[in-house]
Amino acid sequence: MADKPLLQTLRGEITATPPIWFMRQAGRYLPEYRAVRSEAGSFLDLCYAPDKAAEVTLQPIRRFHFDAAILFADILLVPQALGQDLSFVENEGPRLDPVQSREDILRLSEDLDLSRLGRVYETVSRVKEGLPPGVALIGFCGAPWTVATYMVSGGKDRLPALLWARRDPEGFGLLVDRLVAASIDYLSGQIVAGAEVVQIFDSWAGELPPDLFAAFCVAPMRAITAAVKERHPGVPVIAFARGAGTRTASTLSIGADGLGLDTGEDPRVVRQLVGPRIALQGNLDPLALLVGGTALDRAVDAVCDAMEGSPYVFNLGHGIRPDTPPDNVARAIARVRNREP
C-alpha cells in the first residue's frame, strides 16, 4: 500500500503535492452534516453516537477527498469525562459547572469516564474501517490551557482562568496537571482505537502573557507530547498554539512533529525560526475561503508560495466558518493540487 501523504510530511519528507485537510472540515457548512445533526438530537448526542459521529467524520472525505480525516468530537468531552457537568446551548455554546477552587479540582474524577469516551473510541474504529487507502486518521484533544478556560468560567470567558493563573499559579497548575494526565489517556485511547496522528489544539494560547505562556501553554503540551510518544512510538503529534505569534519558536520545545500556524503568522518567518525539518501546517485565512473566487485563489497561492520547499500541510489558520460555501472548499483544494511543480 502506498504511504499516506500526511504521515510522510510529518516525518519531514516533501511530497509532490502537500497533504490537505481543514480544521472543522466536518461541520455545519455541509448540508449532509446538517441532516445527520438534526437526526441526532443534541450536539452531545451526536458526539456520543458512534455511527453518526463516524458518518460526519467521513462526509468531507467522500465529498472533497481530503488527505486526512479528523475525528468528530469536542474538546470539552474530557472535562465531562472527569465529572464536570456539560451542556451546549443553541446559538450560545458550552455551559459547564465552574471549577473555581482547589476543592473543586479535588472533586473531579481521577479517571476518565469510559462509559462516555468508550463511544468516542468506537467512533475512531468505525472511521478507520471506512477510510480510503492513503487517507490518514487524526485524533485530537484540547490543550490544558484552552480546556481550563472553559472549565473555570463555565463558558467562553477566558478572564476567570487568566485571573486564577495570575493570582494562584500553583493552584491553577493543579487543574492543568489534571488535564495533562487526562489528555494523555484520552489521546492514547484514540491511538489504540486507530488514530494515526494526534493534534493538540490550544485555541486560546494567544491570550496568555509571555510569563504564563511557557508554564501553561508550552509545558503542558510538551508533557502530553512526550508521554504520547513514549506510549506510542512512531505516532506523530501536531501542536497548534493559536495566537502564539512571535512566540511560535518557543513552541518548538513541545517536541511535536508538526506546528500549526494561525492566519496571522508568516510561514517564511516561522520556517527561519524553526529550521527545515519540522512540518508546518496552515494557514489559509478562513475568510478567504468564505469569500471564494479570485481572492481565494490569491490567498491559496500565497500560502503555497510561502510554504513550499519544506514539509508542510495545507490547512486553515482556524476552523471553517459555518457559512462557507462547499464549492469554495473544492476550489481551494483543486488550486493546491493543480499547481505546477
C-alpha positions as CSV (number, residue, x, y, z in Angstrom):
1,M,0.0,0.0,0.0
2,A,1.3,3.5,-0.8
3,D,2.3,5.6,2.1
4,K,0.0,8.3,3.4
5,P,1.0,11.8,2.4
6,L,0.2,13.3,5.8
7,L,2.4,10.7,7.6
8,Q,5.2,11.3,5.1
9,T,5.1,15.1,5.6
10,L,5.1,14.7,9.4
11,R,8.3,12.6,9.1
12,G,9.9,15.6,7.4
13,E,9.5,14.5,3.8
14,I,8.5,16.8,1.0
15,T,5.7,15.3,-1.1
16,A,4.9,16.2,-4.7
17,T,1.6,17.9,-3.5
18,P,1.2,18.9,0.1
19,P,-1.4,16.9,2.1
20,I,-4.6,18.8,2.7
21,W,-7.1,18.7,5.5
22,F,-9.1,21.6,7.1
23,M,-9.9,22.2,10.7
24,R,-13.7,21.8,11.2
25,Q,-13.9,20.1,7.8
26,A,-16.8,18.1,9.2
27,G,-19.4,20.7,10.2
28,R,-22.4,22.9,9.6
29,Y,-21.3,24.3,6.2
30,L,-22.1,20.8,4.8
31,P,-25.8,20.0,4.1
32,E,-25.1,16.4,4.7
33,Y,-23.8,17.2,8.2
34,R,-26.8,19.3,9.0
35,A,-29.1,16.3,8.0
36,V,-27.3,14.0,10.4
37,R,-27.1,16.6,13.1
38,S,-30.9,17.1,13.0
39,E,-31.4,13.3,13.4
40,A,-29.0,13.0,16.3
41,G,-30.8,15.4,18.7
42,S,-28.3,17.4,20.7
43,F,-24.7,18.2,19.8
44,L,-23.5,15.9,22.6
45,D,-25.8,13.1,21.4
46,L,-24.1,13.4,18.0
47,C,-20.6,13.2,19.7
48,Y,-21.5,10.1,21.6
49,A,-23.3,8.2,18.8
50,P,-20.5,6.2,17.0
51,D,-22.5,5.6,13.9
52,K,-23.5,9.2,13.4
53,A,-20.1,10.7,14.5
54,A,-18.3,8.3,12.2
55,E,-20.6,9.3,9.3
56,V,-20.0,13.1,9.7
57,T,-16.2,12.4,10.1
58,L,-16.3,10.6,6.7
59,Q,-18.5,13.1,4.9
60,P,-15.8,15.6,3.9
61,I,-13.6,12.7,2.8
62,R,-16.2,11.5,0.3
63,R,-17.0,15.0,-0.9
64,F,-13.5,16.5,-1.1
65,H,-11.0,13.7,-1.0
66,F,-9.0,15.2,1.8
67,D,-5.8,13.5,2.7
68,A,-6.8,13.1,6.3
69,A,-10.0,12.7,8.4
70,I,-10.2,14.2,11.8
71,L,-12.4,12.7,14.5
72,F,-15.7,14.4,15.0
73,A,-15.8,15.2,18.7
74,D,-15.4,18.2,21.1
75,I,-12.5,19.3,23.3
76,L,-14.9,19.5,26.3
77,L,-15.7,15.8,26.3
78,V,-12.6,15.5,28.6
79,P,-13.9,17.7,31.4
80,Q,-17.3,15.9,31.2
81,A,-15.5,12.6,31.4
82,L,-13.8,13.9,34.6
83,G,-17.2,14.6,36.1
84,Q,-17.9,18.2,35.2
85,D,-21.5,18.9,34.1
86,L,-21.6,20.0,30.5
87,S,-24.3,21.1,28.1
88,F,-24.5,23.0,24.8
89,V,-27.0,25.8,24.4
90,E,-28.1,26.5,20.8
91,N,-26.5,29.8,19.5
92,E,-24.7,30.3,22.8
93,G,-22.2,27.4,23.1
94,P,-21.0,25.4,26.1
95,R,-22.1,25.7,29.7
96,L,-20.2,23.9,32.5
97,D,-20.5,23.9,36.2
98,P,-17.5,26.2,37.0
99,V,-14.3,24.8,38.6
100,Q,-13.1,27.8,40.7
101,S,-11.0,26.4,43.6
102,R,-8.6,23.7,44.7
103,E,-11.6,22.0,46.4
104,D,-13.4,21.9,43.0
105,I,-10.4,20.3,41.4
106,L,-10.2,17.6,44.0
107,R,-13.9,16.8,43.3
108,L,-13.0,15.9,39.7
109,S,-12.6,12.2,39.0
110,E,-9.1,10.8,38.9
111,D,-10.0,8.6,35.9
112,L,-11.8,9.3,32.6
113,D,-15.4,8.0,32.4
114,L,-15.1,5.2,29.8
115,S,-18.8,4.8,29.6
116,R,-18.7,8.1,27.7
117,L,-15.3,8.1,26.0
118,G,-15.6,4.4,25.0
119,R,-18.1,5.6,22.5
120,V,-15.6,8.1,21.1
121,Y,-13.0,5.4,20.7
122,E,-15.6,3.3,18.9
123,T,-16.2,6.2,16.5
124,V,-12.4,6.2,15.8
125,S,-12.5,2.5,15.0
126,R,-15.5,2.9,12.7
127,V,-13.9,5.8,10.8
128,K,-10.7,3.8,10.4
129,E,-12.6,1.0,8.8
130,G,-14.3,3.4,6.4
131,L,-11.3,5.4,5.2
132,P,-10.0,5.0,1.6
133,P,-6.4,4.0,1.1
134,G,-3.9,6.8,1.6
135,V,-6.1,8.8,3.9
136,A,-4.8,9.3,7.5
137,L,-6.9,9.4,10.6
138,I,-6.3,12.3,13.1
139,G,-7.3,12.1,16.7
140,F,-7.2,15.2,18.9
141,C,-7.6,16.9,22.3
142,G,-7.8,20.4,23.5
143,A,-4.7,21.7,25.2
144,P,-4.9,22.0,29.0
145,W,-4.9,25.8,29.0
146,T,-7.8,26.1,26.5
147,V,-9.9,23.4,28.2
148,A,-9.2,25.0,31.6
149,T,-10.6,28.4,30.4
150,Y,-14.0,26.8,29.8
151,M,-13.8,24.8,33.0
152,V,-13.1,27.8,35.2
153,S,-15.6,30.2,33.7
154,G,-18.3,27.7,32.8
155,G,-18.4,29.2,29.3
156,K,-16.4,31.2,26.8
157,D,-15.0,33.9,29.1
158,R,-11.2,33.5,29.4
159,L,-10.8,36.2,32.1
160,P,-11.5,34.0,35.2
161,A,-8.8,31.5,34.2
162,L,-6.3,34.3,33.5
163,L,-7.0,35.8,36.9
164,W,-6.6,32.4,38.7
165,A,-3.4,31.7,36.8
166,R,-2.0,35.1,37.8
167,R,-3.3,35.1,41.4
168,D,-2.5,31.5,42.3
169,P,-0.4,29.8,39.7
170,E,0.3,26.8,41.9
171,G,-3.4,26.2,42.4
172,F,-4.3,26.7,38.8
173,G,-1.4,24.4,37.9
174,L,-3.2,21.6,39.8
175,L,-6.1,21.9,37.3
176,V,-3.6,22.0,34.4
177,D,-1.8,18.9,35.7
178,R,-5.1,17.0,36.0
179,L,-5.9,17.9,32.4
180,V,-2.4,16.8,31.2
181,A,-2.9,13.4,32.7
182,A,-6.4,13.1,31.3
183,S,-5.3,14.3,27.8
184,I,-2.6,11.7,27.7
185,D,-5.0,8.9,28.5
186,Y,-7.6,10.3,26.0
187,L,-5.2,10.5,23.1
188,S,-3.8,7.1,23.9
189,G,-7.3,5.6,23.8
190,Q,-7.8,7.2,20.4
191,I,-4.5,5.8,19.1
192,V,-5.3,2.3,20.3
193,A,-8.6,2.6,18.5
194,G,-6.9,3.5,15.2
195,A,-5.8,7.2,15.2
196,E,-2.5,7.5,13.2
197,V,-1.8,11.2,14.1
198,V,-2.9,13.3,17.0
199,Q,-3.3,17.1,17.2
200,I,-3.4,19.2,20.4
201,F,-5.5,22.4,20.0
202,D,-4.6,25.4,22.1
203,S,-7.1,27.8,20.6
204,W,-6.6,30.4,23.3
205,A,-2.8,30.3,23.6
206,G,-2.6,33.8,22.4
207,E,-4.5,35.1,25.5
208,L,-1.5,34.2,27.7
209,P,1.1,36.8,28.5
210,P,4.7,35.8,28.0
211,D,5.4,34.8,31.6
212,L,2.4,32.5,31.7
213,F,2.8,31.2,28.1
214,A,5.7,28.9,28.9
215,A,4.1,27.5,32.0
216,F,0.6,27.0,30.8
217,C,0.9,26.6,27.0
218,V,4.3,25.1,26.2
219,A,5.0,23.0,29.3
220,P,1.6,21.1,29.3
221,M,1.7,20.4,25.6
222,R,5.3,19.2,25.9
223,A,4.3,16.8,28.7
224,I,1.5,15.4,26.7
225,T,3.6,15.0,23.5
226,A,6.4,13.3,25.4
227,A,4.0,10.8,27.1
228,V,2.2,10.0,23.8
229,K,5.5,9.4,22.1
230,E,6.7,7.2,24.9
231,R,3.5,5.1,24.8
232,H,3.1,5.1,21.0
233,P,6.4,5.4,19.3
234,G,6.0,6.5,15.7
235,V,2.7,8.2,16.1
236,P,3.2,11.9,15.1
237,V,1.9,14.8,17.1
238,I,0.8,18.2,15.7
239,A,0.7,21.2,18.1
240,F,-1.5,24.2,17.3
241,A,-0.9,27.2,19.6
242,R,-3.3,29.7,18.0
243,G,-2.1,33.3,18.5
244,A,1.4,32.4,19.6
245,G,2.8,35.0,17.2
246,T,6.4,35.8,17.9
247,R,6.4,33.0,20.5
248,T,5.9,30.3,17.9
249,A,9.7,29.5,18.0
250,S,9.3,28.6,21.7
251,T,6.7,26.0,20.8
252,L,9.4,24.0,19.1
253,S,10.4,22.7,22.5
254,I,7.0,20.9,22.7
255,G,8.6,18.2,20.6
256,A,5.8,17.9,18.1
257,D,6.3,16.7,14.6
258,G,4.2,19.5,13.1
259,L,3.4,23.0,14.2
260,G,0.1,24.6,13.2
261,L,0.1,28.2,12.2
262,D,-2.8,30.6,12.6
263,T,-3.8,33.2,10.0
264,G,-1.7,35.9,11.5
265,E,1.7,34.2,11.2
266,D,4.1,34.4,8.3
267,P,5.2,30.9,7.3
268,R,8.5,32.2,5.9
269,V,9.4,33.8,9.2
270,V,8.4,30.8,11.2
271,R,10.4,28.5,8.9
272,Q,13.5,30.6,9.5
273,L,13.0,30.2,13.3
274,V,12.3,26.5,13.5
275,G,14.5,25.1,10.7
276,P,13.9,23.0,7.6
277,R,12.8,19.6,9.1
278,I,9.7,20.1,11.2
279,A,6.4,20.2,9.3
280,L,4.4,23.4,9.3
281,Q,0.6,23.3,8.9
282,G,-1.7,26.1,7.8
283,N,-2.6,28.8,7.3
284,L,-5.2,29.9,4.8
285,D,-7.5,32.6,6.1
286,P,-11.0,31.1,6.7
287,L,-12.4,34.4,5.5
288,A,-10.7,33.9,2.1
289,L,-12.3,30.5,1.9
290,L,-15.6,32.2,2.7
291,V,-15.2,34.9,0.0
292,G,-14.1,32.5,-2.7
293,G,-13.3,33.5,-6.3
294,T,-10.0,35.0,-7.4
295,A,-9.5,36.4,-3.8
296,L,-9.4,32.7,-2.7
297,D,-7.0,31.8,-5.5
298,R,-4.6,34.5,-4.5
299,A,-4.7,33.5,-0.8
300,V,-4.1,29.9,-1.6
301,D,-1.2,30.8,-3.9
302,A,0.3,33.0,-1.2
303,V,0.3,30.2,1.4
304,C,1.8,27.7,-1.0
305,D,4.5,30.1,-2.2
306,A,5.4,30.8,1.5
307,M,5.4,27.1,2.5
308,E,6.9,25.2,-0.5
309,G,10.4,23.9,-0.4
310,S,10.0,22.4,3.1
311,P,7.5,19.9,4.5
312,Y,4.1,21.4,5.0
313,V,0.4,20.5,5.4
314,F,-2.1,22.8,3.7
315,N,-4.8,23.8,6.2
316,L,-6.5,26.8,7.5
317,G,-5.4,29.2,10.2
318,H,-8.5,28.4,12.1
319,G,-11.7,26.4,11.5
320,I,-14.0,26.6,8.5
321,R,-16.8,29.1,9.1
322,P,-20.3,27.6,9.1
323,D,-21.4,30.0,6.3
324,T,-18.6,28.8,3.9
325,P,-19.9,27.6,0.5
326,P,-18.8,24.0,0.0
327,D,-17.8,24.9,-3.6
328,N,-15.2,27.2,-2.2
329,V,-13.6,24.3,-0.3
330,A,-13.5,22.3,-3.5
331,R,-11.9,25.3,-5.4
332,A,-9.2,25.7,-2.8
333,I,-8.3,22.0,-2.8
334,A,-8.1,22.0,-6.6
335,R,-6.0,25.1,-6.6
336,V,-3.4,23.4,-4.4
337,R,-3.4,20.1,-6.2
338,N,-3.2,21.6,-9.7
339,R,-0.2,23.9,-9.1
340,E,2.7,23.5,-11.4
341,P,5.7,21.9,-9.6
